[in-house]
Amino acid sequence: MKRGRNGAILRPCPLTLTGALFALLAANPRVAAAQGTTPNPKGTTAAPTGTNPLTPTTPAPDLDTTTYPVIKKVVVEGNKVLNSPFIISQSGVKIGEQFTPALQEEMISNLTSTNLFGSFSNQSPPVSVIDEEPTPANGTCTVVIQVEENPVVTNITLTGTGPIKPQIVMGYLKNLTGVFNYGTFVSDTNAITALYTSEGYQMQVSPDVSMGANGVLDLPLIVAKVAQIHIVGLHKTHPFVVTREMNTKVGSYYNTKTLDADLRALYNLRIFKNITITPETVAPGQYSITLHITETHTGSIIGGVGYSQTEGVIGYVQASDDDFEGDADTLSIRGSTGGVLGRNSVNLGFTDPYLDSHHTALGVQLYDETIYPFSSGFSAFGSNNLGGSSYYNQQRVGGTITLGRPINLNYSASVFLRAENVQTDLLDLPLQDLQIIQDGPIFAAGATLHHDTRDYALNPSKGGYEELSVEGGVATLTSPISLAGISVPGVFGTAHFLKGSISASRYFSLTGQRPLNNPTKDETILALRLTAGTSIGTLPFAEQFFVGGADTLRGYLDSRFWGKNELLASVELRQPIAPNFTGVLFVDSGDAWGGPYSTVNLTNYLQSGFRMHVAVGVGALVRTPLGDLRIDYGIGDQGGRADFSIGQAF
């Protein structure tokens, strides 16, 4: 033990060096990842208790008040790369000042804080400061600084980067070459942790960081993975329905963004009322995920008498199940009778969202039904003297088959085939307007590209939905009065056509993001929509673009405008007023125009060239066990009108 001239003990500051590097990491909660601590289920890291082993121990007070020696010289021992003047300057000592215990402690603290000494030592203190002359005769002394310099980093071996490419992670370690600096190490690994967190991953630096004799720093990372998935609360639905919908799998990297997307996908199955996902750490870098699920009622049988603006009074019965046999298949059948012409209709639909391991979805629809595109009858501007109804209708018998498959997390594509036979009734219209009466088979095929970033399809509060669709077809068209020997002008014979359309919707929450524990919570939403379409070739009248009514241009008659082109824009503000009740303010603008039927002169449906028709209005949406019921009242340039429908307009 060294003593000064006055006999006072000069104590070098002791350091605990076993595991010093990772003890320092553990003491700093911001760099817990480098310490190897596993995050708790909420993603935070608890810092270990205890003192920082590299913090100098405060020496006991020296009660000797004798004058301390003056420093005449400072020397450095043990340095290999760092030069002595640099080390002396970092210590803060100056020639000519008294060598007191306080100065001794300050020098040790200053040098330790450079993070250049003892990071990989587990033996002697990496920094000590002593008086070389225990009893100098002239009141001066030589101070000796003894250091254990960190090794020089010549190269870095990076392992365990997992889902992020090593070269990207290595770009955050450019400052570690040269004498190893623990502070720089902490700063760089913090940046790497932030990189993984920003991508949704949980990463920690392994406690097995080591320095080889050749100066190679071995830096292993641990990126958390999913060890187990538990599902609790299912009664009807099979567990594989849940796991197949999730991109989070056992053995995959744990990712909060992927889990959020999985939650959205599960809600969009429309068979679950509530879903809570709870992650739990079961080992370093290993998570167990538990899904607590509450099922909703998916099957229903309803019937009664209803009224629609297009069909009039009808009697109907409908049976459906959105989770048929617990497989998330959708099966529905609807039959109706009555309407303005007393016709019967039946529609059968089936959807299997997971036909194979590639998530190929199959949809089949078969129908024999009468459709009334318009919301009123026609009064003739003159008569054809052949009689007939004043209600235009289409009697469609046929089916559609659709196959779809996801491309990635947000993109999907589908193809479809449609074959049907269309029959129409003779109308009491002038001959020049009877060209809308076309009978015959129609065959069409098409493809659609979807991009969906909505958080909840039934009632989105953020994200958007875009759809690009192309459809080509052929029709063989005849007139129902051709046998009478009367020539009707218009589109008849073989007609080929190609249609294309694009639609984009955006949703913005004006009251903040939905909470994670209530992802379907009602918020004040601003919704925007833009749709455009065009066609080439010859369209049958029934295949045109139609604009007007509850889902397109509110405040106008159903299918009020038609043509080979369409353009539609909508802005809607959705304000929750009470539980299960939402008020709506909207502005719709749109038109359909062009094509061979633009000169048809029907009562209340006279067509013109392109003109954007505008409607403003209010509405309300009420959630019921049978679905979301909506009523809108819009006022346009042709007066006001109420529209009844199911679900959001878009």
Long-range contacts (C-beta under 8 A, 24 or more apart in sequence): 2-130, 2-131, 2-134, 3-131, 3-134, 3-135, 4-68, 4-69, 4-99, 4-131, 4-134, 4-141, 5-68, 5-69, 5-131, 5-133, 5-134, 5-135, 5-136, 5-139, 5-141, 6-64, 6-66, 6-67, 6-68, 6-69, 7-64, 7-66, 7-135, 8-62, 8-64, 8-66, 8-68, 8-101, 9-62, 10-99, 10-101, 10-104, 10-129, 10-130, 10-131, 11-59, 11-101, 11-104, 12-104, 12-108, 12-125, 12-127, 12-128, 12-129, 12-130, 12-146, 13-56, 13-57, 13-59, 13-104, 13-105, 13-108, 13-109, 13-112, 13-125, 13-127, 13-128, 13-129, 14-57, 14-125, 15-53, 15-54, 15-56, 15-112, 15-118, 15-125, 15-126, 15-127, 16-53, 16-54, 17-53, 17-118, 17-121, 17-122, 17-123, 17-124, 17-125, 17-126, 18-53, 18-122, 19-53, 19-122, 20-53, 20-54, 20-118, 20-119, 20-121, 20-122, 21-119, 21-120, 21-182, 21-185, 21-209, 22-207, 22-209, 23-50, 23-52, 23-53, 23-54, 24-52, 24-53, 24-54, 24-182, 24-186, 25-186, 25-205, 27-51, 27-52, 28-186, 30-190, 31-186, 31-189, 31-190, 31-193, 32-204, 33-189, 33-190, 33-193, 33-203, 33-204, 33-205, 34-185, 34-186, 34-189, 34-190, 34-193, 34-204, 34-205, 34-209, 35-204, 35-205, 35-207, 36-204, 36-205, 36-206, 36-207, 36-222, 36-284, 37-204, 38-204, 38-224, 38-281, 38-283, 38-284, 38-285, 39-202, 39-204, 39-224, 39-281, 40-281, 41-278, 41-279, 41-280, 41-281, 43-202, 43-256, 54-112, 54-118, 56-105, 56-108, 56-109, 56-112, 58-105, 59-101, 59-105, 62-101, 67-98, 67-139, 68-98, 68-99, 68-100, 69-98, 69-99, 69-131, 69-133, 69-136, 69-139, 69-140, 69-141, 70-96, 70-97, 70-98, 70-99, 70-139, 70-140, 70-141, 71-95, 71-96, 71-97, 71-98, 71-99, 71-140, 71-141, 71-142, 71-143, 72-140, 72-141, 72-142, 73-142, 73-143, 74-142, 74-143, 74-144, 74-145, 75-132, 75-142, 75-143, 75-144, 75-145, 76-144, 76-145, 76-146, 76-147, 77-144, 77-145, 77-146, 77-147, 78-146, 78-147, 78-148, 78-149, 79-147, 79-149, 80-149, 81-149, 81-152, 81-178, 81-179, 82-116, 82-147, 82-149, 82-179, 87-111, 87-145, 87-147, 88-145, 90-114, 91-129, 91-145, 93-143, 99-131, 99-141, 99-143, 104-129, 107-145, 111-145, 111-147, 114-181, 114-183, 115-181, 115-182, 115-183, 115-184, 115-185, 116-149, 116-150, 116-179, 116-180, 116-181, 116-182, 117-147, 117-148, 117-149, 117-150, 118-148, 118-150, 119-150, 119-180, 119-182, 119-185, 120-150, 120-151, 120-180, 120-210, 120-211, 121-148, 124-148, 149-179, 150-179, 150-180, 150-181, 150-182, 151-179, 151-180, 151-211, 151-215, 152-178, 152-179, 152-180, 152-215, 153-177, 153-178, 153-179, 153-180, 153-211, 153-215, 153-216, 153-217, 154-214, 154-215, 154-216, 155-215, 155-216, 155-217, 156-216, 156-217, 156-219, 157-216, 157-217, 157-218, 157-219, 158-219, 158-221, 159-218, 159-219, 159-220, 159-221, 160-206, 160-220, 160-221, 160-222, 160-223, 161-221, 161-223, 162-201, 162-203, 162-221, 162-223, 162-253, 163-199, 163-201, 163-223, 163-253, 163-255, 164-195, 164-196, 164-199, 164-201, 168-195, 169-195, 169-221, 173-219, 176-217, 180-211, 180-217, 192-221, 196-223, 199-255, 199-257, 200-255, 200-256, 200-257, 200-258, 201-253, 201-254, 201-255, 202-254, 202-287, 204-284, 204-285, 222-284, 222-285, 223-253, 223-285, 224-253, 224-254, 224-285, 224-286, 224-287, 225-251, 225-252, 225-253, 225-254, 225-285, 225-286, 225-287, 226-250, 226-251, 226-252, 226-253, 226-254, 226-287, 226-288, 226-289, 227-282, 227-283, 227-286, 227-287, 227-288, 228-282, 228-288, 228-289, 229-288, 229-289, 229-290, 229-291, 230-288, 230-289, 230-290, 230-291, 231-290, 231-291, 231-293, 232-290, 232-291, 232-292, 232-293, 233-292, 233-293, 233-294, 233-295, 234-293, 234-295, 235-295, 236-295, 236-298, 236-323, 236-326, 237-271, 237-272, 237-293, 237-295, 237-323, 237-326, 237-328, 238-326, 238-327, 241-269, 241-326, 241-327, 241-328, 241-354, 242-266, 242-291, 242-293, 244-354, 244-359, 245-269, 245-328, 247-409, 248-289, 254-279, 254-287, 254-289, 259-289, 260-516, 261-409, 263-519, 264-454, 264-455, 264-456, 264-519, 266-293, 267-456, 267-519, 267-520, 268-456, 268-457, 268-458, 269-322, 269-328, 269-353, 270-296, 270-298, 270-322, 270-458, 271-295, 271-296, 271-298, 271-322, 271-323, 271-328, 272-296, 275-519, 276-517, 295-323, 297-625, 298-322, 298-323, 299-323, 300-625, 300-626, 302-626, 308-644, 309-375, 309-558, 309-643, 309-644, 310-372, 310-373, 310-374, 310-375, 310-558, 311-336, 311-338, 311-339, 311-340, 311-372, 312-338, 312-339, 312-340, 313-338, 313-339, 314-338, 314-339, 327-352, 327-354, 328-353, 328-354, 329-353, 336-369, 339-370, 339-372, 340-372, 340-377, 340-391, 341-370, 341-389, 341-391, 341-393, 341-425, 343-370, 343-393, 343-395, 344-370, 345-369, 345-370, 355-403, 358-405, 359-405, 359-406, 360-403, 360-404, 360-405, 361-402, 361-403, 361-404, 361-405, 361-414, 362-401, 362-402, 362-403, 363-400, 363-401, 363-402, 363-403, 363-404, 364-399, 364-400, 364-401, 364-402, 365-399, 365-400, 365-401, 366-398, 366-399, 367-396, 367-397, 367-398, 367-399, 367-420, 368-396, 368-397, 369-395, 369-396, 370-394, 370-395, 370-396, 371-395, 371-396, 373-542, 373-546, 373-558, 373-559, 374-557, 374-558, 374-559, 374-605, 375-549, 375-557, 375-558, 375-559, 376-557, 376-604, 378-427, 378-428, 378-429, 378-602, 378-603, 378-605, 379-603, 380-427, 380-428, 380-429, 380-430, 380-603, 381-430, 381-433, 381-601, 381-603, 382-430, 383-428, 383-430, 384-427, 384-428, 384-429, 384-430, 384-431, 384-434, 386-426, 386-428, 386-481, 386-484, 386-486, 387-426, 387-428, 388-425, 388-426, 388-427, 388-428, 388-429, 389-425, 389-426, 389-427, 389-428, 390-427, 390-428, 391-425, 392-424, 392-425, 392-427, 392-436, 393-424, 393-425, 394-422, 394-423, 394-424, 394-542, 395-422, 395-423, 395-424, 395-425, 396-420, 396-421, 396-422, 397-421, 398-442, 410-451, 410-452, 410-453, 411-449, 411-450, 411-451, 412-449, 412-450, 412-452, 413-447, 413-448, 413-449, 413-450, 414-447, 414-448, 414-450, 415-445, 415-446, 415-447, 415-448, 416-445, 416-446, 416-447, 416-448, 417-444, 417-445, 418-442, 418-443, 418-444, 418-445, 418-446, 418-473, 419-443, 419-444, 422-540, 422-542, 423-480, 424-480, 425-480, 426-480, 426-481, 429-602, 430-601, 431-486, 431-488, 431-489, 432-489, 432-599, 432-600, 432-601, 433-600, 433-601, 433-602, 434-479, 434-481, 434-488, 434-490, 435-488, 435-489, 435-490, 435-491, 435-541, 435-596, 435-597, 435-600, 436-490, 436-541, 436-597, 436-600, 437-479, 437-480, 437-481, 437-488, 438-475, 438-477, 438-478, 438-479, 438-490, 438-491, 438-492, 438-540, 438-541, 438-542, 439-477, 439-478, 439-479, 439-480, 440-475, 440-476, 440-477, 440-478, 441-475, 441-476, 442-473, 442-474, 442-475, 442-540, 442-542, 442-543, 443-473, 443-474, 443-475, 444-471, 444-472, 444-473, 444-474, 444-543, 445-471, 445-472, 445-473, 446-470, 446-471, 446-472, 446-499, 454-507, 455-514, 455-519, 456-514, 456-519, 456-520, 458-520, 458-628, 458-647, 458-648, 459-520, 459-522, 459-525, 459-648, 460-507, 460-525, 460-527, 461-507, 461-509, 461-513, 461-514, 461-523, 461-525, 462-507, 462-508, 462-509, 462-513, 462-514, 463-506, 463-507, 464-504, 464-505, 464-506, 464-507, 465-503, 465-504, 465-505, 466-502, 466-503, 466-504, 466-505, 467-501, 467-502, 467-503, 467-504, 468-500, 468-501, 468-502, 469-499, 469-500, 469-501, 469-502, 470-498, 470-499, 470-500, 471-498, 471-499, 471-500, 472-496, 472-497, 472-498, 472-499, 473-497, 473-543, 475-540, 475-543, 477-540, 490-596, 491-538, 491-540, 491-541, 491-596, 491-597, 495-537, 495-538, 495-539, 495-540, 496-537, 496-538, 497-535, 497-536, 497-537, 497-538, 497-539, 497-540, 497-543, 498-535, 498-536, 498-537, 499-533, 499-534, 499-535, 499-539, 499-543, 499-545, 500-533, 500-534, 500-535, 501-531, 501-532, 501-533, 501-534, 501-545, 501-566, 502-531, 502-532, 502-533, 503-529, 503-530, 503-531, 503-532, 504-529, 504-530, 504-531, 505-529, 505-530, 505-650, 522-576, 522-582, 523-576, 524-573, 524-574, 524-575, 524-576, 525-573, 525-574, 526-571, 526-572, 526-573, 526-574, 527-570, 527-571, 527-572, 527-573, 527-574, 527-648, 527-650, 528-570, 528-571, 528-572, 529-568, 529-569, 529-570, 529-571, 529-572, 529-649, 529-650, 530-568, 530-569, 531-566, 531-567, 531-568, 531-569, 531-590, 532-566, 532-567, 532-568, 533-565, 533-566, 533-567, 534-564, 534-565, 534-566, 535-564, 535-565, 535-595, 538-596, 539-564, 539-595, 539-596, 541-597, 544-592, 544-595, 544-597, 545-592, 546-592, 547-590, 547-591, 547-592, 549-643, 550-630, 550-632, 550-643, 550-644, 550-645, 550-649, 551-645, 551-649, 551-650, 552-588, 552-590, 553-588, 553-589, 553-590, 553-613, 553-615, 553-636, 554-586, 554-588, 554-615, 554-617, 554-619, 554-632, 554-634, 554-641, 554-643, 554-649, 555-588, 555-615, 555-616, 555-617, 555-633, 555-634, 555-635, 555-636, 555-638, 555-639, 555-640, 555-641, 555-643, 556-613, 556-615, 556-634, 556-636, 556-638, 556-641, 557-604, 557-605, 557-638, 557-641, 560-604, 560-605, 560-638, 561-590, 561-591, 561-592, 561-593, 561-607, 561-613, 562-592, 562-595, 562-597, 562-607, 563-592, 563-593, 563-594, 563-595, 563-597, 563-598, 563-607, 564-593, 564-594, 564-595, 565-592, 565-593, 565-594, 565-595, 565-610, 566-590, 566-591, 566-592, 567-591, 567-610, 567-612, 570-649, 570-650, 572-649, 572-650, 574-621, 574-648, 580-622, 580-623, 580-624, 581-620, 581-621, 581-622, 581-623, 582-620, 582-621, 583-618, 583-619, 583-620, 584-618, 584-619, 584-620, 584-621, 584-630, 584-632, 585-617, 585-618, 585-619, 586-616, 586-617, 586-618, 586-619, 586-632, 586-634, 586-649, 587-614, 587-615, 587-616, 588-614, 588-615, 588-616, 588-617, 588-634, 589-613, 589-614, 589-615, 613-637, 613-638, 621-648
